[in-house]
Amino acid sequence: MGFESDAAVVADSLDQPARFAVLYERHLPTVERYLARRVGSELAEDLTAEVFVRAFRVRGRFRAEHETALPWLLGIASHLVGDQRRAEQRRLASLRRLASTISAEAHDDLAIVAPDLVRKLRRLPAADRDALLLVAWGELSYEETAVALGIPLGTVRSRIARARKRLANPVGEDAPESGALQAPAVISKGETNV
């Protein structure tokens, strides 16, 4: 049997859904490499899976304009990257709004969310920030954070250590005024849960 075009595979998959696996096997490495370059290898794995899930759901709308379905798949990947970035921007905007409304007289746990801390949190890789905030603000132990994120305990420890290091080391204009940024106090609170 000769090479079967992607269009034929997609068409066959409408009646025989298992045939879609051919497309998956054929294009998985390229889609994953593309996404890793766009969003980093950690997030790329999840987004790559989502590309093929979405492609499978809408395979009836596939138009065979090329021999390969790769442009279609990478188009879906690009949309997912955009969706992911917009969601992250919304989360960060919420943090900024929260930080701007909290006064120095606010509750001790909330007073630490100063605008300079929000700026530093924004610069953390998303995975490190998520682990840190689950421990610091979610008040989870490292073990509970590992369960929440579905990752090994050692990975949680690594992510939080990286986040602590980045928050503790001033970068350019983000250098804290004497004692203005209390990030280590937030982190040590979560560590007591270990």
N, C-alpha and C positions, 0 to 999 in steps of 0.2 A: 504494500500500500504506500503510495507517494505522500508527499507533504500535503496536509489538509489545511486550507486557509482558516484564519481566525473567524471569518464570516461564516464559514460552513460549520465550525465548531459551535458558535453562538446559536446559529439556526437549529442545529441538532439538539442543543441544550434546552430548547423550548419544550420539546417532547420528552427528552431524556436528560433531566437536570444534572445527572452525574457527569455528563460530557463536558460541563463547564470546567471541570478539574483540569482538562487539557490546557485551557487558557491560563489557569492558575499556575500550573507547572511551567508553562512556556514563558510567562512574563513576570513571575514573582521576583526573580533576582533584580531585574531592571527597575521595577516599581519600587522595591525596597531601597535600592541604591539611590534612586532619585529622591525619595523621601528622607533618607538619612542625610543627604547633602542639604536638604531644606530645613529639617527640624532636629537633626541629631539622631543617632542610632537608637537611643532609648525610646523615643516617641515614634520613630519610624516603624517599628514592629507593629504597634497597635494600629497606626494609620494604614499600613499596608493591608492588614487584615480587613479593615473597614472598606478600603478601596474595592476589594473583591466581593465583599458582602453587598455593597451598593451596586456594583456592576451586575451581580447576579440578579438582584431585585429588578433592575431596569433593562435587563438583556433584551427584552422584546422591543425596545426602542433603539437598539443598536443599528446604525446605518453603516453598511460596508462600503465606505468611501476609500479605504486603503486595504492592502493585502493583510495588514496587521491591525489588531485591536489596540496596540500600544498607545497611539495618540488618544484614544477614548479613555483608556485606563489612566494615563497620566493627566488627562483633563480632570477626571474624578479626583485624583490625588491632589492636584492644585486647589480644587475647591475645598477639599478637606483641610489643607494647610491654612487656607483663608479662614475657614470656620473656626479652626483651633485657635488661630491668632486673635480673631475677633472675640472669642469667648475669654481668652486670657486678658485682653485689654479691658473687657467689661469687669472682670474680677479685680484687676488692678485699679480701675477707676473707682470701684466701690471702696477699696482700701484707702485711696486718696481722699474720697469724700468723708469717710469715717475719720481719718486723721485730721482733716481740717476742722471738724466739728468738736473735737475733744479738747477741752481746756486743761491747763496744768493742774487745776483743782479737781479734776475728775477722779473717779475711783482709781486706786493704785494700779490695778491690772490694765485699765484703759489708758491711763496717762502716758504709758510708755509708747503708744502708737503715734510718735512724733512724725512730722513730714519727712525728716531726714531718715528715719527708720524705714518708712514706706519706700523711699527712693532706693535704699540699700536692698530691701526685700525684692523690689522690681528687678534688680540686677542679678539676683540669684537665678540659677537654672530652675525651671519649674519643678522638677522632681525634688531638688534639694529644698525649695521653698515649701512644697507640700508637706514633706516629712517634718520640717521645722515647725510649721504652723499647727500640724496635728499634735505635736508634743507641747508646744508653747501655749497656743490658744485653745486647742481642743482638749488639753490636759490629759492626753493619752500617754501611757508608758511607751517605751520603745517597742516592747513586744506587741502591744495593742496597735501601734502604728504600723508595724510589719503586717499584721493581719488586715488592717484597714486598706493598706496599699497593695496587699498580695505579693509582698517581696520578703526576702530573708531578713532576719534581724540584723545581720552584719551589714547589709545594704543600708538599712535605716541608720545604723551607727555611722557609716561612712558619709551618708548624705548630710546628716546633722553636723558631723565634724567639719565637713567642707563649708557648710552654711555658717557655722560659728566662726570659722577662720575668716571667711569673706566679710562677715559683719564686724568682726573685731579689727580688721585691717582697714584703716581709712584709705580711700581712693580719691585723689584729687580734691575737688571741692566738697566731697562728702565727709571729710574728716570731722568727727564730732567735736563740738565745743567741750570744754572741760566738764565731763560728766553728763552732757546733754543727751547722749544716746545710751540707753540702758539695755541694749540687746542682750549682753551676757546674763543679766538678771532674769530675763524672760526665759532664756534657754536653760539656765540652771534650775529653774522651777520645774521644767519638764523632766530634767534628769533625776530629780528626787523620786520620780515615779518608777524608776528602773528597778 
